[in-house]
Amino acid sequence: MKLKETPFCVRCGISRNDGAQLEVHHLRPPRGDETLFFDPDNLVVVCSSCHKVITGYEIARNR
Ligand SMILES: [Zn+2]
């Protein structure tokens, strides 16, 4: 699993040891596509606060 290979946020570099809550973000939104959902190349590990920022960008872009 990607989270174990990358125990830190790829965006700001905070690690779980720093108290960050790490989450998996999909570079391309899978939208129900299981191939995209489980594709390791489509996954990045980010902390919860960066995840909110990235998701906010995507929502703004799709509007
Ligand atoms: Zn972060």
PDB file of the backbone (N, CA, C, O) and the ligand in Angstrom, with CONECT records:
HET     ZN  A 101       1
ATOM      1  N   MET A   1       0.840  -1.195   0.000  1.00  0.00           N
ATOM      2  CA  MET A   1       0.000   0.000   0.000  1.00  0.00           C
ATOM      3  C   MET A   1       0.875   1.245   0.000  1.00  0.00           C
ATOM      4  O   MET A   1       1.902   1.299   0.677  1.00  0.00           O
ATOM      5  N   LYS A   2       0.461   2.227  -0.757  1.00  0.00           N
ATOM      6  CA  LYS A   2       1.214   3.456  -0.949  1.00  0.00           C
ATOM      7  C   LYS A   2       1.509   4.187   0.368  1.00  0.00           C
ATOM      8  O   LYS A   2       2.598   4.734   0.543  1.00  0.00           O
ATOM      9  N   LEU A   3       0.558   4.196   1.273  1.00  0.00           N
ATOM     10  CA  LEU A   3       0.747   4.920   2.526  1.00  0.00           C
ATOM     11  C   LEU A   3       1.945   4.403   3.306  1.00  0.00           C
ATOM     12  O   LEU A   3       2.611   5.173   3.998  1.00  0.00           O
ATOM     13  N   LYS A   4       2.226   3.114   3.204  1.00  0.00           N
ATOM     14  CA  LYS A   4       3.361   2.553   3.936  1.00  0.00           C
ATOM     15  C   LYS A   4       4.671   2.900   3.247  1.00  0.00           C
ATOM     16  O   LYS A   4       5.689   3.105   3.908  1.00  0.00           O
ATOM     17  N   GLU A   5       4.648   2.968   1.903  1.00  0.00           N
ATOM     18  CA  GLU A   5       5.857   3.304   1.157  1.00  0.00           C
ATOM     19  C   GLU A   5       6.207   4.784   1.313  1.00  0.00           C
ATOM     20  O   GLU A   5       7.380   5.158   1.304  1.00  0.00           O
ATOM     21  N   THR A   6       5.194   5.606   1.454  1.00  0.00           N
ATOM     22  CA  THR A   6       5.396   7.053   1.528  1.00  0.00           C
ATOM     23  C   THR A   6       4.782   7.581   2.817  1.00  0.00           C
ATOM     24  O   THR A   6       3.657   8.080   2.803  1.00  0.00           O
ATOM     25  N   PRO A   7       5.499   7.480   3.925  1.00  0.00           N
ATOM     26  CA  PRO A   7       4.893   7.876   5.215  1.00  0.00           C
ATOM     27  C   PRO A   7       4.984   9.374   5.477  1.00  0.00           C
ATOM     28  O   PRO A   7       5.156   9.807   6.616  1.00  0.00           O
ATOM     29  N   PHE A   8       4.867  10.165   4.400  1.00  0.00           N
ATOM     30  CA  PHE A   8       4.892  11.619   4.573  1.00  0.00           C
ATOM     31  C   PHE A   8       4.093  12.261   3.459  1.00  0.00           C
ATOM     32  O   PHE A   8       3.811  11.635   2.437  1.00  0.00           O
ATOM     33  N   CYS A   9       3.728  13.525   3.666  1.00  0.00           N
ATOM     34  CA  CYS A   9       2.951  14.264   2.678  1.00  0.00           C
ATOM     35  C   CYS A   9       3.862  14.687   1.524  1.00  0.00           C
ATOM     36  O   CYS A   9       4.896  15.312   1.761  1.00  0.00           O
ATOM     37  N   VAL A  10       3.500  14.358   0.274  1.00  0.00           N
ATOM     38  CA  VAL A  10       4.354  14.707  -0.865  1.00  0.00           C
ATOM     39  C   VAL A  10       4.287  16.207  -1.144  1.00  0.00           C
ATOM     40  O   VAL A  10       5.129  16.729  -1.875  1.00  0.00           O
ATOM     41  N   ARG A  11       3.319  16.902  -0.587  1.00  0.00           N
ATOM     42  CA  ARG A  11       3.147  18.326  -0.883  1.00  0.00           C
ATOM     43  C   ARG A  11       3.918  19.207   0.105  1.00  0.00           C
ATOM     44  O   ARG A  11       4.650  20.103  -0.314  1.00  0.00           O
ATOM     45  N   CYS A  12       3.764  18.965   1.400  1.00  0.00           N
ATOM     46  CA  CYS A  12       4.441  19.820   2.376  1.00  0.00           C
ATOM     47  C   CYS A  12       5.513  19.067   3.152  1.00  0.00           C
ATOM     48  O   CYS A  12       6.298  19.689   3.868  1.00  0.00           O
ATOM     49  N   GLY A  13       5.567  17.744   3.028  1.00  0.00           N
ATOM     50  CA  GLY A  13       6.645  16.965   3.628  1.00  0.00           C
ATOM     51  C   GLY A  13       6.420  16.562   5.074  1.00  0.00           C
ATOM     52  O   GLY A  13       7.287  15.932   5.680  1.00  0.00           O
ATOM     53  N   ILE A  14       5.269  16.914   5.639  1.00  0.00           N
ATOM     54  CA  ILE A  14       4.999  16.542   7.027  1.00  0.00           C
ATOM     55  C   ILE A  14       4.810  15.023   7.103  1.00  0.00           C
ATOM     56  O   ILE A  14       4.240  14.414   6.197  1.00  0.00           O
ATOM     57  N   SER A  15       5.291  14.429   8.183  1.00  0.00           N
ATOM     58  CA  SER A  15       5.201  12.978   8.305  1.00  0.00           C
ATOM     59  C   SER A  15       4.241  12.600   9.426  1.00  0.00           C
ATOM     60  O   SER A  15       3.817  13.437  10.223  1.00  0.00           O
ATOM     61  N   ARG A  16       3.918  11.332   9.457  1.00  0.00           N
ATOM     62  CA  ARG A  16       3.018  10.840  10.501  1.00  0.00           C
ATOM     63  C   ARG A  16       3.649  11.058  11.878  1.00  0.00           C
ATOM     64  O   ARG A  16       2.953  11.299  12.865  1.00  0.00           O
ATOM     65  N   ASN A  17       4.984  10.969  11.925  1.00  0.00           N
ATOM     66  CA  ASN A  17       5.677  11.205  13.199  1.00  0.00           C
ATOM     67  C   ASN A  17       5.513  12.636  13.676  1.00  0.00           C
ATOM     68  O   ASN A  17       5.617  12.916  14.870  1.00  0.00           O
ATOM     69  N   ASP A  18       5.252  13.549  12.731  1.00  0.00           N
ATOM     70  CA  ASP A  18       5.017  14.950  13.096  1.00  0.00           C
ATOM     71  C   ASP A  18       3.571  15.174  13.534  1.00  0.00           C
ATOM     72  O   ASP A  18       3.185  16.295  13.865  1.00  0.00           O
ATOM     73  N   GLY A  19       2.791  14.127  13.534  1.00  0.00           N
ATOM     74  CA  GLY A  19       1.407  14.235  13.980  1.00  0.00           C
ATOM     75  C   GLY A  19       0.421  14.461  12.853  1.00  0.00           C
ATOM     76  O   GLY A  19      -0.747  14.763  13.103  1.00  0.00           O
ATOM     77  N   ALA A  20       0.877  14.318  11.601  1.00  0.00           N
ATOM     78  CA  ALA A  20      -0.009  14.548  10.470  1.00  0.00           C
ATOM     79  C   ALA A  20      -0.929  13.350  10.254  1.00  0.00           C
ATOM     80  O   ALA A  20      -0.559  12.203  10.505  1.00  0.00           O
ATOM     81  N   GLN A  21      -2.117  13.645   9.790  1.00  0.00           N
ATOM     82  CA  GLN A  21      -3.011  12.575   9.370  1.00  0.00           C
ATOM     83  C   GLN A  21      -2.856  12.428   7.873  1.00  0.00           C
ATOM     84  O   GLN A  21      -3.220  13.327   7.116  1.00  0.00           O
ATOM     85  N   LEU A  22      -2.313  11.287   7.437  1.00  0.00           N
ATOM     86  CA  LEU A  22      -2.008  11.105   6.014  1.00  0.00           C
ATOM     87  C   LEU A  22      -3.160  10.436   5.292  1.00  0.00           C
ATOM     88  O   LEU A  22      -3.812   9.531   5.813  1.00  0.00           O
ATOM     89  N   GLU A  23      -3.389  10.911   4.074  1.00  0.00           N
ATOM     90  CA  GLU A  23      -4.482  10.379   3.263  1.00  0.00           C
ATOM     91  C   GLU A  23      -3.974  10.137   1.850  1.00  0.00           C
ATOM     92  O   GLU A  23      -2.972  10.718   1.434  1.00  0.00           O
ATOM     93  N   VAL A  24      -4.665   9.282   1.119  1.00  0.00           N
ATOM     94  CA  VAL A  24      -4.307   9.019  -0.271  1.00  0.00           C
ATOM     95  C   VAL A  24      -5.162   9.903  -1.172  1.00  0.00           C
ATOM     96  O   VAL A  24      -6.386   9.950  -1.048  1.00  0.00           O
ATOM     97  N   HIS A  25      -4.490  10.598  -2.079  1.00  0.00           N
ATOM     98  CA  HIS A  25      -5.214  11.434  -3.040  1.00  0.00           C
ATOM     99  C   HIS A  25      -5.051  10.843  -4.432  1.00  0.00           C
ATOM    100  O   HIS A  25      -3.967  10.382  -4.792  1.00  0.00           O
ATOM    101  N   HIS A  26      -6.130  10.855  -5.221  1.00  0.00           N
ATOM    102  CA  HIS A  26      -6.068  10.384  -6.600  1.00  0.00           C
ATOM    103  C   HIS A  26      -5.748  11.567  -7.514  1.00  0.00           C
ATOM    104  O   HIS A  26      -6.445  12.582  -7.503  1.00  0.00           O
ATOM    105  N   LEU A  27      -4.683  11.419  -8.302  1.00  0.00           N
ATOM    106  CA  LEU A  27      -4.303  12.497  -9.219  1.00  0.00           C
ATOM    107  C   LEU A  27      -5.402  12.733 -10.236  1.00  0.00           C
ATOM    108  O   LEU A  27      -5.779  13.871 -10.513  1.00  0.00           O
ATOM    109  N   ARG A  28      -5.912  11.636 -10.789  1.00  0.00           N
ATOM    110  CA  ARG A  28      -7.069  11.735 -11.684  1.00  0.00           C
ATOM    111  C   ARG A  28      -8.259  11.162 -10.936  1.00  0.00           C
ATOM    112  O   ARG A  28      -8.217  10.003 -10.523  1.00  0.00           O
ATOM    113  N   PRO A  29      -9.303  11.928 -10.751  1.00  0.00           N
ATOM    114  CA  PRO A  29     -10.465  11.432  -9.997  1.00  0.00           C
ATOM    115  C   PRO A  29     -11.016  10.156 -10.625  1.00  0.00           C
ATOM    116  O   PRO A  29     -11.375  10.160 -11.802  1.00  0.00           O
ATOM    117  N   PRO A  30     -11.092   9.068  -9.865  1.00  0.00           N
ATOM    118  CA  PRO A  30     -11.498   7.771 -10.438  1.00  0.00           C
ATOM    119  C   PRO A  30     -12.950   7.763 -10.918  1.00  0.00           C
ATOM    120  O   PRO A  30     -13.282   7.098 -11.900  1.00  0.00           O
ATOM    121  N   ARG A  31     -13.797   8.494 -10.231  1.00  0.00           N
ATOM    122  CA  ARG A  31     -15.222   8.544 -10.607  1.00  0.00           C
ATOM    123  C   ARG A  31     -15.796   7.152 -10.874  1.00  0.00           C
ATOM    124  O   ARG A  31     -16.472   6.923 -11.877  1.00  0.00           O
ATOM    125  N   GLY A  32     -15.507   6.226  -9.948  1.00  0.00           N
ATOM    126  CA  GLY A  32     -16.067   4.887 -10.075  1.00  0.00           C
ATOM    127  C   GLY A  32     -15.248   3.930 -10.914  1.00  0.00           C
ATOM    128  O   GLY A  32     -15.584   2.751 -11.021  1.00  0.00           O
ATOM    129  N   ASP A  33     -14.153   4.438 -11.523  1.00  0.00           N
ATOM    130  CA  ASP A  33     -13.293   3.578 -12.335  1.00  0.00           C
ATOM    131  C   ASP A  33     -12.300   2.866 -11.418  1.00  0.00           C
ATOM    132  O   ASP A  33     -11.399   3.498 -10.866  1.00  0.00           O
ATOM    133  N   GLU A  34     -12.466   1.533 -11.254  1.00  0.00           N
ATOM    134  CA  GLU A  34     -11.622   0.796 -10.301  1.00  0.00           C
ATOM    135  C   GLU A  34     -10.169   0.740 -10.742  1.00  0.00           C
ATOM    136  O   GLU A  34      -9.272   0.702  -9.900  1.00  0.00           O
ATOM    137  N   THR A  35      -9.920   0.734 -12.052  1.00  0.00           N
ATOM    138  CA  THR A  35      -8.540   0.713 -12.540  1.00  0.00           C
ATOM    139  C   THR A  35      -7.807   1.966 -12.087  1.00  0.00           C
ATOM    140  O   THR A  35      -6.680   1.893 -11.597  1.00  0.00           O
ATOM    141  N   LEU A  36      -8.445   3.102 -12.252  1.00  0.00           N
ATOM    142  CA  LEU A  36      -7.848   4.364 -11.799  1.00  0.00           C
ATOM    143  C   LEU A  36      -7.762   4.410 -10.277  1.00  0.00           C
ATOM    144  O   LEU A  36      -6.800   4.929  -9.712  1.00  0.00           O
ATOM    145  N   PHE A  37      -8.775   3.864  -9.630  1.00  0.00           N
ATOM    146  CA  PHE A  37      -8.842   3.915  -8.170  1.00  0.00           C
ATOM    147  C   PHE A  37      -7.682   3.175  -7.535  1.00  0.00           C
ATOM    148  O   PHE A  37      -7.138   3.625  -6.526  1.00  0.00           O
ATOM    149  N   PHE A  38      -7.288   2.027  -8.121  1.00  0.00           N
ATOM    150  CA  PHE A  38      -6.239   1.208  -7.518  1.00  0.00           C
ATOM    151  C   PHE A  38      -4.892   1.362  -8.221  1.00  0.00           C
ATOM    152  O   PHE A  38      -3.924   0.714  -7.825  1.00  0.00           O
ATOM    153  N   ASP A  39      -4.803   2.204  -9.254  1.00  0.00           N
ATOM    154  CA  ASP A  39      -3.554   2.392  -9.982  1.00  0.00           C
ATOM    155  C   ASP A  39      -2.541   3.134  -9.104  1.00  0.00           C
ATOM    156  O   ASP A  39      -2.773   4.288  -8.742  1.00  0.00           O
ATOM    157  N   PRO A  40      -1.416   2.486  -8.757  1.00  0.00           N
ATOM    158  CA  PRO A  40      -0.443   3.148  -7.868  1.00  0.00           C
ATOM    159  C   PRO A  40       0.093   4.443  -8.463  1.00  0.00           C
ATOM    160  O   PRO A  40       0.441   5.364  -7.724  1.00  0.00           O
ATOM    161  N   ASP A  41       0.163   4.526  -9.804  1.00  0.00           N
ATOM    162  CA  ASP A  41       0.667   5.742 -10.449  1.00  0.00           C
ATOM    163  C   ASP A  41      -0.319   6.903 -10.314  1.00  0.00           C
ATOM    164  O   ASP A  41       0.029   8.060 -10.546  1.00  0.00           O
ATOM    165  N   ASN A  42      -1.535   6.575  -9.939  1.00  0.00           N
ATOM    166  CA  ASN A  42      -2.562   7.610  -9.816  1.00  0.00           C
ATOM    167  C   ASN A  42      -2.717   8.088  -8.371  1.00  0.00           C
ATOM    168  O   ASN A  42      -3.569   8.924  -8.070  1.00  0.00           O
ATOM    169  N   LEU A  43      -1.876   7.541  -7.478  1.00  0.00           N
ATOM    170  CA  LEU A  43      -2.032   7.854  -6.065  1.00  0.00           C
ATOM    171  C   LEU A  43      -0.877   8.696  -5.528  1.00  0.00           C
ATOM    172  O   LEU A  43       0.280   8.457  -5.875  1.00  0.00           O
ATOM    173  N   VAL A  44      -1.178   9.653  -4.707  1.00  0.00           N
ATOM    174  CA  VAL A  44      -0.153  10.361  -3.963  1.00  0.00           C
ATOM    175  C   VAL A  44      -0.603  10.430  -2.505  1.00  0.00           C
ATOM    176  O   VAL A  44      -1.796  10.424  -2.204  1.00  0.00           O
ATOM    177  N   VAL A  45       0.386  10.495  -1.608  1.00  0.00           N
ATOM    178  CA  VAL A  45       0.086  10.598  -0.183  1.00  0.00           C
ATOM    179  C   VAL A  45       0.209  12.055   0.236  1.00  0.00           C
ATOM    180  O   VAL A  45       1.239  12.691   0.009  1.00  0.00           O
ATOM    181  N   VAL A  46      -0.830  12.571   0.838  1.00  0.00           N
ATOM    182  CA  VAL A  46      -0.821  13.950   1.328  1.00  0.00           C
ATOM    183  C   VAL A  46      -1.396  13.969   2.738  1.00  0.00           C
ATOM    184  O   VAL A  46      -2.091  13.037   3.142  1.00  0.00           O
ATOM    185  N   CYS A  47      -1.103  15.039   3.490  1.00  0.00           N
ATOM    186  CA  CYS A  47      -1.712  15.177   4.805  1.00  0.00           C
ATOM    187  C   CYS A  47      -3.133  15.708   4.624  1.00  0.00           C
ATOM    188  O   CYS A  47      -3.501  16.176   3.546  1.00  0.00           O
ATOM    189  N   SER A  48      -3.917  15.630   5.685  1.00  0.00           N
ATOM    190  CA  SER A  48      -5.327  15.980   5.548  1.00  0.00           C
ATOM    191  C   SER A  48      -5.507  17.446   5.168  1.00  0.00           C
ATOM    192  O   SER A  48      -6.429  17.771   4.419  1.00  0.00           O
ATOM    193  N   SER A  49      -4.646  18.345   5.669  1.00  0.00           N
ATOM    194  CA  SER A  49      -4.838  19.764   5.326  1.00  0.00           C
ATOM    195  C   SER A  49      -4.472  20.031   3.870  1.00  0.00           C
ATOM    196  O   SER A  49      -5.169  20.794   3.202  1.00  0.00           O
ATOM    197  N   CYS A  50      -3.388  19.421   3.353  1.00  0.00           N
ATOM    198  CA  CYS A  50      -3.061  19.578   1.935  1.00  0.00           C
ATOM    199  C   CYS A  50      -4.145  18.948   1.068  1.00  0.00           C
ATOM    200  O   CYS A  50      -4.478  19.470   0.004  1.00  0.00           O
ATOM    201  N   HIS A  51      -4.684  17.844   1.519  1.00  0.00           N
ATOM    202  CA  HIS A  51      -5.724  17.168   0.752  1.00  0.00           C
ATOM    203  C   HIS A  51      -6.924  18.093   0.544  1.00  0.00           C
ATOM    204  O   HIS A  51      -7.515  18.138  -0.535  1.00  0.00           O
ATOM    205  N   LYS A  52      -7.268  18.829   1.602  1.00  0.00           N
ATOM    206  CA  LYS A  52      -8.390  19.775   1.496  1.00  0.00           C
ATOM    207  C   LYS A  52      -8.084  20.853   0.467  1.00  0.00           C
ATOM    208  O   LYS A  52      -8.953  21.234  -0.316  1.00  0.00           O
ATOM    209  N   VAL A  53      -6.833  21.351   0.468  1.00  0.00           N
ATOM    210  CA  VAL A  53      -6.438  22.396  -0.478  1.00  0.00           C
ATOM    211  C   VAL A  53      -6.515  21.860  -1.910  1.00  0.00           C
ATOM    212  O   VAL A  53      -7.088  22.504  -2.788  1.00  0.00           O
ATOM    213  N   ILE A  54      -5.933  20.672  -2.142  1.00  0.00           N
ATOM    214  CA  ILE A  54      -5.934  20.091  -3.486  1.00  0.00           C
ATOM    215  C   ILE A  54      -7.364  19.843  -3.957  1.00  0.00           C
ATOM    216  O   ILE A  54      -7.716  20.170  -5.090  1.00  0.00           O
ATOM    217  N   THR A  55      -8.176  19.270  -3.092  1.00  0.00           N
ATOM    218  CA  THR A  55      -9.565  18.998  -3.451  1.00  0.00           C
ATOM    219  C   THR A  55     -10.305  20.291  -3.752  1.00  0.00           C
ATOM    220  O   THR A  55     -11.145  20.334  -4.651  1.00  0.00           O
ATOM    221  N   GLY A  56      -9.994  21.348  -3.002  1.00  0.00           N
ATOM    222  CA  GLY A  56     -10.598  22.652  -3.251  1.00  0.00           C
ATOM    223  C   GLY A  56     -10.246  23.182  -4.627  1.00  0.00           C
ATOM    224  O   GLY A  56     -11.100  23.739  -5.317  1.00  0.00           O
ATOM    225  N   TYR A  57      -8.976  23.012  -5.038  1.00  0.00           N
ATOM    226  CA  TYR A  57      -8.555  23.417  -6.380  1.00  0.00           C
ATOM    227  C   TYR A  57      -9.359  22.672  -7.443  1.00  0.00           C
ATOM    228  O   TYR A  57      -9.854  23.265  -8.401  1.00  0.00           O
ATOM    229  N   GLU A  58      -9.475  21.355  -7.249  1.00  0.00           N
ATOM    230  CA  GLU A  58     -10.149  20.548  -8.262  1.00  0.00           C
ATOM    231  C   GLU A  58     -11.608  20.925  -8.397  1.00  0.00           C
ATOM    232  O   GLU A  58     -12.144  20.977  -9.504  1.00  0.00           O
ATOM    233  N   ILE A  59     -12.248  21.187  -7.274  1.00  0.00           N
ATOM    234  CA  ILE A  59     -13.659  21.583  -7.308  1.00  0.00           C
ATOM    235  C   ILE A  59     -13.795  22.924  -8.035  1.00  0.00           C
ATOM    236  O   ILE A  59     -14.700  23.109  -8.848  1.00  0.00           O
ATOM    237  N   ALA A  60     -12.883  23.857  -7.730  1.00  0.00           N
ATOM    238  CA  ALA A  60     -12.916  25.167  -8.369  1.00  0.00           C
ATOM    239  C   ALA A  60     -12.697  25.041  -9.882  1.00  0.00           C
ATOM    240  O   ALA A  60     -13.332  25.741 -10.671  1.00  0.00           O
ATOM    241  N   ARG A  61     -11.788  24.139 -10.273  1.00  0.00           N
ATOM    242  CA  ARG A  61     -11.454  23.970 -11.684  1.00  0.00           C
ATOM    243  C   ARG A  61     -12.630  23.362 -12.461  1.00  0.00           C
ATOM    244  O   ARG A  61     -12.860  23.689 -13.625  1.00  0.00           O
ATOM    245  N   ASN A  62     -13.359  22.476 -11.793  1.00  0.00           N
ATOM    246  CA  ASN A  62     -14.452  21.775 -12.478  1.00  0.00           C
ATOM    247  C   ASN A  62     -15.736  22.592 -12.517  1.00  0.00           C
ATOM    248  O   ASN A  62     -16.728  22.173 -13.114  1.00  0.00           O
ATOM    249  N   ARG A  63     -15.713  23.746 -11.888  1.00  0.00           N
ATOM    250  CA  ARG A  63     -16.943  24.528 -11.800  1.00  0.00           C
ATOM    251  C   ARG A  63     -17.250  25.226 -13.123  1.00  0.00           C
ATOM    252  O   ARG A  63     -18.254  25.931 -13.230  1.00  0.00           O
TER     253      ARG A  63
HETATM  254 ZN    ZN A 101       0.734  18.350   3.573  1.00  0.00          ZN2+
END
